Amino acid sequence: MVTPKFRRVILKLSGEALAGQKGYGIDPEVVYSIAKQIKDIIELRVQLAIVVGGGNIWRGISGSTKGMDRATADYMGMLATIINSLALQDALENIDVDTRVQTAIEMRAVAESYIRRRAIRHMEKGRVVIFAAGTGNPYFSTDTTSALRAAEVEAEIILMAKQVDGVYEADPLKNPDAKKFDELSYIEVLNRGLQVMDSTAVSLCMDNKIPLLVFNLNVEGNIKRAILGERIGTFVGG
Ligand code: UDP
């Protein structure tokens, strides 16, 4: 059996990742294909927790620029992440992967509340923990949630699954000549304003020395490659 490079990881999935071609909502087939990739790594006995975004349903900032109260709009975004978490849980359980959704906003009928030690225990037992509702606080993001939870559960790395194959100096869709970075330091990400995570999240990773790997989720098998330590995407550390 191949040996994973990392034993405990946080996987960050943006809401967009669950939407597929449509770009909004949830495409069950896409969620199913992500679940299959996740099952492959659980079989390597990797301890995994997932942070899911909500941008495929609602982003607080979009509401607030149209006049909504920012905190209210952000709470709506956090609720969106709970919807996504349940979709992911359903797809995983369907293929016999044990999961627990833990939410930062209490919702007893649908999920456990976030309890750090319990989350760690689930992971030790081979269950995939899905962290829903972000940090539970407005003005934050699910990227910050990944950094926070990674520090709390002592994950070795955050795998940032994206729709592009790494971090570029400019948007590769608008500028085809843009160079891709193989490796970056946190401070470079911050100074250059690179679109890896928001600055709060990058700072938290920097302060707690949590490395990140940014890679393309749409390439079949990439989550496994990342876990095995293959040099795909862009590594952020140092
Ligand atoms: N959000 C929040 N606090 C958090 C995490 C998320 O207020 O700790 C809200 C915020 O409005 C955000 C939305 O939830 O826009 C969805 O999360 P995010 O934008 O991070 O999702 P992604 O872009 O990864 O799909």
py3Dmol code that shows the C-alpha trace and the ligand (Angstrom):
import py3Dmol

protein = """\
ATOM      1  CA  MET A   1       0.000   0.000   0.000  1.00  0.00           C
ATOM      2  CA  VAL A   2       1.220   3.513  -0.772  1.00  0.00           C
ATOM      3  CA  THR A   3       2.078   5.659   2.221  1.00  0.00           C
ATOM      4  CA  PRO A   4       0.420   9.043   2.536  1.00  0.00           C
ATOM      5  CA  LYS A   5       2.698  11.975   3.250  1.00  0.00           C
ATOM      6  CA  PHE A   6       0.095  13.558   5.504  1.00  0.00           C
ATOM      7  CA  ARG A   7      -1.825  11.819   8.265  1.00  0.00           C
ATOM      8  CA  ARG A   8      -4.299  14.528   9.197  1.00  0.00           C
ATOM      9  CA  VAL A   9      -5.505  17.098   6.724  1.00  0.00           C
ATOM     10  CA  ILE A  10      -8.142  19.717   6.148  1.00  0.00           C
ATOM     11  CA  LEU A  11      -9.693  19.786   2.708  1.00  0.00           C
ATOM     12  CA  LYS A  12     -11.229  23.118   1.715  1.00  0.00           C
ATOM     13  CA  LEU A  13     -13.940  22.877  -0.918  1.00  0.00           C
ATOM     14  CA  SER A  14     -15.463  26.072  -2.211  1.00  0.00           C
ATOM     15  CA  GLY A  15     -19.200  26.091  -2.714  1.00  0.00           C
ATOM     16  CA  GLU A  16     -18.502  26.547  -6.413  1.00  0.00           C
ATOM     17  CA  ALA A  17     -16.906  23.089  -6.492  1.00  0.00           C
ATOM     18  CA  LEU A  18     -20.315  21.521  -5.804  1.00  0.00           C
ATOM     19  CA  ALA A  19     -22.084  23.491  -8.518  1.00  0.00           C
ATOM     20  CA  GLY A  20     -20.427  22.021 -11.590  1.00  0.00           C
ATOM     21  CA  GLN A  21     -20.944  23.689 -14.985  1.00  0.00           C
ATOM     22  CA  LYS A  22     -24.010  25.652 -13.907  1.00  0.00           C
ATOM     23  CA  GLY A  23     -21.942  27.722 -11.513  1.00  0.00           C
ATOM     24  CA  TYR A  24     -24.692  27.874  -8.863  1.00  0.00           C
ATOM     25  CA  GLY A  25     -26.641  25.475  -6.669  1.00  0.00           C
ATOM     26  CA  ILE A  26     -25.674  21.847  -6.203  1.00  0.00           C
ATOM     27  CA  ASP A  27     -25.080  19.273  -8.924  1.00  0.00           C
ATOM     28  CA  PRO A  28     -25.490  15.844  -7.268  1.00  0.00           C
ATOM     29  CA  GLU A  29     -23.317  14.160  -9.914  1.00  0.00           C
ATOM     30  CA  VAL A  30     -20.457  16.541  -9.218  1.00  0.00           C
ATOM     31  CA  VAL A  31     -20.839  16.004  -5.472  1.00  0.00           C
ATOM     32  CA  TYR A  32     -20.793  12.266  -6.048  1.00  0.00           C
ATOM     33  CA  SER A  33     -17.554  12.451  -8.038  1.00  0.00           C
ATOM     34  CA  ILE A  34     -15.918  14.479  -5.258  1.00  0.00           C
ATOM     35  CA  ALA A  35     -17.152  11.915  -2.723  1.00  0.00           C
ATOM     36  CA  LYS A  36     -15.505   9.130  -4.711  1.00  0.00           C
ATOM     37  CA  GLN A  37     -12.166  10.978  -4.659  1.00  0.00           C
ATOM     38  CA  ILE A  38     -12.549  11.388  -0.903  1.00  0.00           C
ATOM     39  CA  LYS A  39     -13.281   7.706  -0.415  1.00  0.00           C
ATOM     40  CA  ASP A  40      -9.994   6.895  -2.172  1.00  0.00           C
ATOM     41  CA  ILE A  41      -7.995   8.784   0.408  1.00  0.00           C
ATOM     42  CA  ILE A  42      -9.924   7.537   3.415  1.00  0.00           C
ATOM     43  CA  GLU A  43      -8.887   4.072   2.321  1.00  0.00           C
ATOM     44  CA  LEU A  44      -5.277   5.219   2.841  1.00  0.00           C
ATOM     45  CA  ARG A  45      -6.206   5.792   6.504  1.00  0.00           C
ATOM     46  CA  VAL A  46      -5.792   9.515   6.257  1.00  0.00           C
ATOM     47  CA  GLN A  47      -7.641  11.511   8.892  1.00  0.00           C
ATOM     48  CA  LEU A  48      -9.731  14.022   7.035  1.00  0.00           C
ATOM     49  CA  ALA A  49     -11.900  16.984   7.879  1.00  0.00           C
ATOM     50  CA  ILE A  50     -13.586  19.062   5.221  1.00  0.00           C
ATOM     51  CA  VAL A  51     -14.533  22.727   5.294  1.00  0.00           C
ATOM     52  CA  VAL A  52     -17.172  23.569   2.721  1.00  0.00           C
ATOM     53  CA  GLY A  53     -17.900  27.051   1.412  1.00  0.00           C
ATOM     54  CA  GLY A  54     -21.258  28.450   0.420  1.00  0.00           C
ATOM     55  CA  GLY A  55     -20.564  30.682  -2.566  1.00  0.00           C
ATOM     56  CA  ASN A  56     -22.642  28.505  -4.909  1.00  0.00           C
ATOM     57  CA  ILE A  57     -25.706  29.551  -2.920  1.00  0.00           C
ATOM     58  CA  TRP A  58     -24.979  32.833  -1.179  1.00  0.00           C
ATOM     59  CA  ARG A  59     -22.098  35.126  -0.310  1.00  0.00           C
ATOM     60  CA  GLY A  60     -22.610  37.675   2.433  1.00  0.00           C
ATOM     61  CA  ILE A  61     -20.691  40.382   0.669  1.00  0.00           C
ATOM     62  CA  SER A  62     -22.980  40.270  -2.396  1.00  0.00           C
ATOM     63  CA  GLY A  63     -26.005  40.902  -0.204  1.00  0.00           C
ATOM     64  CA  SER A  64     -24.343  43.687   1.726  1.00  0.00           C
ATOM     65  CA  THR A  65     -23.276  45.582  -1.417  1.00  0.00           C
ATOM     66  CA  LYS A  66     -26.970  45.623  -2.366  1.00  0.00           C
ATOM     67  CA  GLY A  67     -27.965  47.235   0.916  1.00  0.00           C
ATOM     68  CA  MET A  68     -28.484  44.272   3.251  1.00  0.00           C
ATOM     69  CA  ASP A  69     -27.110  44.305   6.739  1.00  0.00           C
ATOM     70  CA  ARG A  70     -23.678  42.639   6.454  1.00  0.00           C
ATOM     71  CA  ALA A  71     -24.008  40.408   9.497  1.00  0.00           C
ATOM     72  CA  THR A  72     -27.425  39.140   8.384  1.00  0.00           C
ATOM     73  CA  ALA A  73     -26.106  38.476   4.889  1.00  0.00           C
ATOM     74  CA  ASP A  74     -23.146  36.614   6.368  1.00  0.00           C
ATOM     75  CA  TYR A  75     -25.378  34.449   8.547  1.00  0.00           C
ATOM     76  CA  MET A  76     -27.256  33.530   5.354  1.00  0.00           C
ATOM     77  CA  GLY A  77     -23.901  32.533   3.841  1.00  0.00           C
ATOM     78  CA  MET A  78     -23.134  30.348   6.831  1.00  0.00           C
ATOM     79  CA  LEU A  79     -26.510  28.637   6.466  1.00  0.00           C
ATOM     80  CA  ALA A  80     -25.613  28.003   2.813  1.00  0.00           C
ATOM     81  CA  THR A  81     -22.526  26.104   3.940  1.00  0.00           C
ATOM     82  CA  ILE A  82     -24.752  23.865   6.076  1.00  0.00           C
ATOM     83  CA  ILE A  83     -26.825  22.979   2.990  1.00  0.00           C
ATOM     84  CA  ASN A  84     -23.632  22.110   1.106  1.00  0.00           C
ATOM     85  CA  SER A  85     -22.308  20.077   4.031  1.00  0.00           C
ATOM     86  CA  LEU A  86     -25.454  17.956   4.084  1.00  0.00           C
ATOM     87  CA  ALA A  87     -25.181  17.346   0.326  1.00  0.00           C
ATOM     88  CA  LEU A  88     -21.605  16.211   0.737  1.00  0.00           C
ATOM     89  CA  GLN A  89     -22.460  14.060   3.733  1.00  0.00           C
ATOM     90  CA  ASP A  90     -25.232  12.386   1.775  1.00  0.00           C
ATOM     91  CA  ALA A  91     -22.940  11.578  -1.163  1.00  0.00           C
ATOM     92  CA  LEU A  92     -20.236  10.193   1.132  1.00  0.00           C
ATOM     93  CA  GLU A  93     -22.591   8.074   3.216  1.00  0.00           C
ATOM     94  CA  ASN A  94     -24.059   6.695  -0.015  1.00  0.00           C
ATOM     95  CA  ILE A  95     -20.711   5.148  -0.836  1.00  0.00           C
ATOM     96  CA  ASP A  96     -20.154   3.906   2.708  1.00  0.00           C
ATOM     97  CA  VAL A  97     -17.875   6.607   4.019  1.00  0.00           C
ATOM     98  CA  ASP A  98     -18.677   7.397   7.657  1.00  0.00           C
ATOM     99  CA  THR A  99     -19.165  11.078   8.258  1.00  0.00           C
ATOM    100  CA  ARG A 100     -20.194  13.595  10.874  1.00  0.00           C
ATOM    101  CA  VAL A 101     -21.283  17.134  10.138  1.00  0.00           C
ATOM    102  CA  GLN A 102     -20.291  19.531  12.900  1.00  0.00           C
ATOM    103  CA  THR A 103     -21.799  22.971  12.714  1.00  0.00           C
ATOM    104  CA  ALA A 104     -20.547  26.184  14.280  1.00  0.00           C
ATOM    105  CA  ILE A 105     -24.162  27.411  14.456  1.00  0.00           C
ATOM    106  CA  GLU A 106     -26.199  25.050  16.554  1.00  0.00           C
ATOM    107  CA  MET A 107     -28.817  23.150  14.548  1.00  0.00           C
ATOM    108  CA  ARG A 108     -29.528  20.077  16.605  1.00  0.00           C
ATOM    109  CA  ALA A 109     -31.969  18.382  14.254  1.00  0.00           C
ATOM    110  CA  VAL A 110     -29.495  18.184  11.390  1.00  0.00           C
ATOM    111  CA  ALA A 111     -25.945  18.136  12.713  1.00  0.00           C
ATOM    112  CA  GLU A 112     -23.687  17.910  15.741  1.00  0.00           C
ATOM    113  CA  SER A 113     -22.399  21.106  17.231  1.00  0.00           C
ATOM    114  CA  TYR A 114     -18.723  21.812  16.761  1.00  0.00           C
ATOM    115  CA  ILE A 115     -16.742  20.329  19.619  1.00  0.00           C
ATOM    116  CA  ARG A 116     -13.030  20.249  18.957  1.00  0.00           C
ATOM    117  CA  ARG A 117     -12.122  17.128  20.923  1.00  0.00           C
ATOM    118  CA  ARG A 118     -15.061  15.265  19.491  1.00  0.00           C
ATOM    119  CA  ALA A 119     -14.032  16.223  15.950  1.00  0.00           C
ATOM    120  CA  ILE A 120     -10.553  14.835  16.593  1.00  0.00           C
ATOM    121  CA  ARG A 121     -12.019  11.633  18.003  1.00  0.00           C
ATOM    122  CA  HIS A 122     -14.193  11.160  14.908  1.00  0.00           C
ATOM    123  CA  MET A 123     -11.173  11.577  12.671  1.00  0.00           C
ATOM    124  CA  GLU A 124      -9.182   9.092  14.720  1.00  0.00           C
ATOM    125  CA  LYS A 125     -12.000   6.607  14.181  1.00  0.00           C
ATOM    126  CA  GLY A 126     -11.797   7.113  10.419  1.00  0.00           C
ATOM    127  CA  ARG A 127     -14.874   9.307  10.086  1.00  0.00           C
ATOM    128  CA  VAL A 128     -14.807  12.265   7.763  1.00  0.00           C
ATOM    129  CA  VAL A 129     -15.756  15.382   9.693  1.00  0.00           C
ATOM    130  CA  ILE A 130     -17.475  18.098   7.700  1.00  0.00           C
ATOM    131  CA  PHE A 131     -17.220  21.507   9.327  1.00  0.00           C
ATOM    132  CA  ALA A 132     -20.338  23.506   8.528  1.00  0.00           C
ATOM    133  CA  ALA A 133     -21.387  27.115   9.188  1.00  0.00           C
ATOM    134  CA  GLY A 134     -17.865  28.486   8.892  1.00  0.00           C
ATOM    135  CA  THR A 135     -16.504  29.956  12.084  1.00  0.00           C
ATOM    136  CA  GLY A 136     -20.019  30.835  13.213  1.00  0.00           C
ATOM    137  CA  ASN A 137     -19.133  34.529  13.005  1.00  0.00           C
ATOM    138  CA  PRO A 138     -20.007  37.121  10.388  1.00  0.00           C
ATOM    139  CA  TYR A 139     -17.190  39.022   8.627  1.00  0.00           C
ATOM    140  CA  PHE A 140     -15.197  35.800   8.277  1.00  0.00           C
ATOM    141  CA  SER A 141     -14.898  33.305   5.437  1.00  0.00           C
ATOM    142  CA  THR A 142     -14.694  29.578   5.060  1.00  0.00           C
ATOM    143  CA  ASP A 143     -11.013  30.047   4.130  1.00  0.00           C
ATOM    144  CA  THR A 144     -10.466  31.486   7.593  1.00  0.00           C
ATOM    145  CA  THR A 145     -12.487  28.581   8.955  1.00  0.00           C
ATOM    146  CA  SER A 146     -10.044  26.155   7.290  1.00  0.00           C
ATOM    147  CA  ALA A 147      -7.076  27.895   8.882  1.00  0.00           C
ATOM    148  CA  LEU A 148      -8.758  28.028  12.290  1.00  0.00           C
ATOM    149  CA  ARG A 149      -9.911  24.407  12.279  1.00  0.00           C
ATOM    150  CA  ALA A 150      -6.534  23.233  10.933  1.00  0.00           C
ATOM    151  CA  ALA A 151      -4.825  24.908  13.887  1.00  0.00           C
ATOM    152  CA  GLU A 152      -7.372  23.517  16.340  1.00  0.00           C
ATOM    153  CA  VAL A 153      -7.224  19.899  15.196  1.00  0.00           C
ATOM    154  CA  GLU A 154      -3.476  20.107  14.455  1.00  0.00           C
ATOM    155  CA  ALA A 155      -3.806  19.247  10.785  1.00  0.00           C
ATOM    156  CA  GLU A 156      -0.516  19.043   8.895  1.00  0.00           C
ATOM    157  CA  ILE A 157      -1.739  20.838   5.790  1.00  0.00           C
ATOM    158  CA  ILE A 158      -4.742  22.528   4.206  1.00  0.00           C
ATOM    159  CA  LEU A 159      -5.590  21.189   0.768  1.00  0.00           C
ATOM    160  CA  MET A 160      -7.226  24.042  -1.118  1.00  0.00           C
ATOM    161  CA  ALA A 161      -9.182  22.377  -3.905  1.00  0.00           C
ATOM    162  CA  LYS A 162      -9.856  24.954  -6.613  1.00  0.00           C
ATOM    163  CA  GLN A 163     -11.108  25.207 -10.162  1.00  0.00           C
ATOM    164  CA  VAL A 164      -7.603  26.168 -11.354  1.00  0.00           C
ATOM    165  CA  ASP A 165      -4.364  24.228 -11.080  1.00  0.00           C
ATOM    166  CA  GLY A 166      -2.520  26.539  -8.706  1.00  0.00           C
ATOM    167  CA  VAL A 167      -1.702  30.143  -7.941  1.00  0.00           C
ATOM    168  CA  TYR A 168      -0.924  32.434 -10.885  1.00  0.00           C
ATOM    169  CA  GLU A 169       0.602  35.905 -10.939  1.00  0.00           C
ATOM    170  CA  ALA A 170      -2.579  37.089 -12.731  1.00  0.00           C
ATOM    171  CA  ASP A 171      -5.918  35.541 -13.687  1.00  0.00           C
ATOM    172  CA  PRO A 172      -4.963  32.862 -16.257  1.00  0.00           C
ATOM    173  CA  LEU A 173      -8.391  33.110 -17.899  1.00  0.00           C
ATOM    174  CA  LYS A 174      -7.869  36.815 -18.627  1.00  0.00           C
ATOM    175  CA  ASN A 175      -4.126  36.624 -19.184  1.00  0.00           C
ATOM    176  CA  PRO A 176      -3.014  33.354 -20.837  1.00  0.00           C
ATOM    177  CA  ASP A 177       0.685  34.275 -20.377  1.00  0.00           C
ATOM    178  CA  ALA A 178       0.355  34.537 -16.596  1.00  0.00           C
ATOM    179  CA  LYS A 179       2.986  32.482 -14.789  1.00  0.00           C
ATOM    180  CA  LYS A 180       2.024  29.788 -12.297  1.00  0.00           C
ATOM    181  CA  PHE A 181       3.948  29.564  -9.038  1.00  0.00           C
ATOM    182  CA  ASP A 182       5.194  26.180  -7.827  1.00  0.00           C
ATOM    183  CA  GLU A 183       5.957  27.502  -4.373  1.00  0.00           C
ATOM    184  CA  LEU A 184       5.249  30.692  -2.447  1.00  0.00           C
ATOM    185  CA  SER A 185       5.750  32.033   1.057  1.00  0.00           C
ATOM    186  CA  TYR A 186       2.806  33.380   3.035  1.00  0.00           C
ATOM    187  CA  ILE A 187       4.296  36.840   2.998  1.00  0.00           C
ATOM    188  CA  GLU A 188       4.611  36.780  -0.805  1.00  0.00           C
ATOM    189  CA  VAL A 189       0.951  35.845  -1.034  1.00  0.00           C
ATOM    190  CA  LEU A 190       0.047  38.761   1.220  1.00  0.00           C
ATOM    191  CA  ASN A 191       2.373  41.317  -0.385  1.00  0.00           C
ATOM    192  CA  ARG A 192       1.364  40.483  -3.926  1.00  0.00           C
ATOM    193  CA  GLY A 193      -2.325  40.218  -3.023  1.00  0.00           C
ATOM    194  CA  LEU A 194      -2.522  36.789  -4.679  1.00  0.00           C
ATOM    195  CA  GLN A 195      -5.913  35.108  -4.800  1.00  0.00           C
ATOM    196  CA  VAL A 196      -5.137  32.110  -2.613  1.00  0.00           C
ATOM    197  CA  MET A 197      -7.227  32.830   0.454  1.00  0.00           C
ATOM    198  CA  ASP A 198      -8.348  36.082   2.018  1.00  0.00           C
ATOM    199  CA  SER A 199      -5.673  37.870   4.022  1.00  0.00           C
ATOM    200  CA  THR A 200      -7.145  36.958   7.427  1.00  0.00           C
ATOM    201  CA  ALA A 201      -6.890  33.288   6.512  1.00  0.00           C
ATOM    202  CA  VAL A 202      -3.352  33.590   5.128  1.00  0.00           C
ATOM    203  CA  SER A 203      -2.215  35.435   8.278  1.00  0.00           C
ATOM    204  CA  LEU A 204      -3.663  32.737  10.494  1.00  0.00           C
ATOM    205  CA  CYS A 205      -1.830  30.068   8.481  1.00  0.00           C
ATOM    206  CA  MET A 206       1.385  32.077   8.632  1.00  0.00           C
ATOM    207  CA  ASP A 207       1.185  32.634  12.407  1.00  0.00           C
ATOM    208  CA  ASN A 208       0.494  28.957  13.036  1.00  0.00           C
ATOM    209  CA  LYS A 209       2.808  27.581  10.342  1.00  0.00           C
ATOM    210  CA  ILE A 210       0.104  25.672   8.532  1.00  0.00           C
ATOM    211  CA  PRO A 211       1.123  24.965   4.933  1.00  0.00           C
ATOM    212  CA  LEU A 212      -1.320  25.039   2.038  1.00  0.00           C
ATOM    213  CA  LEU A 213      -1.478  23.223  -1.229  1.00  0.00           C
ATOM    214  CA  VAL A 214      -3.578  24.872  -3.930  1.00  0.00           C
ATOM    215  CA  PHE A 215      -4.549  22.461  -6.696  1.00  0.00           C
ATOM    216  CA  ASN A 216      -7.163  21.662  -9.304  1.00  0.00           C
ATOM    217  CA  LEU A 217     -10.049  19.570  -8.012  1.00  0.00           C
ATOM    218  CA  ASN A 218     -11.292  18.849 -11.520  1.00  0.00           C
ATOM    219  CA  VAL A 219      -8.390  16.566 -12.337  1.00  0.00           C
ATOM    220  CA  GLU A 220      -9.480  13.087 -11.254  1.00  0.00           C
ATOM    221  CA  GLY A 221      -7.219  11.703  -8.514  1.00  0.00           C
ATOM    222  CA  ASN A 222      -5.721  15.039  -7.518  1.00  0.00           C
ATOM    223  CA  ILE A 223      -6.778  14.872  -3.872  1.00  0.00           C
ATOM    224  CA  LYS A 224      -4.939  11.565  -3.609  1.00  0.00           C
ATOM    225  CA  ARG A 225      -1.864  12.974  -5.386  1.00  0.00           C
ATOM    226  CA  ALA A 226      -1.834  15.829  -2.898  1.00  0.00           C
ATOM    227  CA  ILE A 227      -2.061  13.442   0.057  1.00  0.00           C
ATOM    228  CA  LEU A 228       0.739  11.304  -1.305  1.00  0.00           C
ATOM    229  CA  GLY A 229       2.940  14.391  -1.467  1.00  0.00           C
ATOM    230  CA  GLU A 230       3.190  14.706  -5.255  1.00  0.00           C
ATOM    231  CA  ARG A 231       4.249  18.167  -6.325  1.00  0.00           C
ATOM    232  CA  ILE A 232       1.033  19.327  -7.963  1.00  0.00           C
ATOM    233  CA  GLY A 233      -0.393  22.848  -7.855  1.00  0.00           C
ATOM    234  CA  THR A 234       1.195  25.554  -5.721  1.00  0.00           C
ATOM    235  CA  PHE A 235       2.640  24.990  -2.262  1.00  0.00           C
ATOM    236  CA  VAL A 236       2.417  27.862   0.203  1.00  0.00           C
ATOM    237  CA  GLY A 237       4.512  27.703   3.350  1.00  0.00           C
ATOM    238  CA  GLY A 238       7.613  29.076   4.968  1.00  0.00           C
TER     239      GLY A 238
END
"""
ligand_1 = """\
25
UDP
N -19.355 33.188 6.260
C -19.275 33.917 7.428
N -18.427 33.507 8.416
C -17.645 32.394 8.297
C -17.712 31.665 7.091
C -18.571 32.076 6.096
O -19.951 34.926 7.573
O -16.913 32.067 9.232
C -20.357 33.571 5.229
C -19.881 34.716 4.334
O -20.998 35.510 4.047
C -19.437 33.982 3.070
C -20.417 32.839 3.010
O -20.614 32.463 4.368
O -19.531 34.808 1.933
C -19.966 31.654 2.203
O -18.640 31.314 2.519
P -17.420 31.552 1.510
O -17.632 32.829 0.748
O -16.157 31.429 2.270
O -17.627 30.317 0.522
P -16.783 29.873 -0.754
O -16.294 31.110 -1.453
O -15.647 29.041 -0.270
O -17.756 29.072 -1.562
"""
view = py3Dmol.view(width=600, height=400)
view.addModel(protein, "pdb")
view.setStyle({"model": 0}, {"cartoon": {"style": "trace"}})
view.addModel(ligand_1, "xyz")
view.setStyle({"model": 1}, {"stick": {}})
view.zoomTo()
view.show()
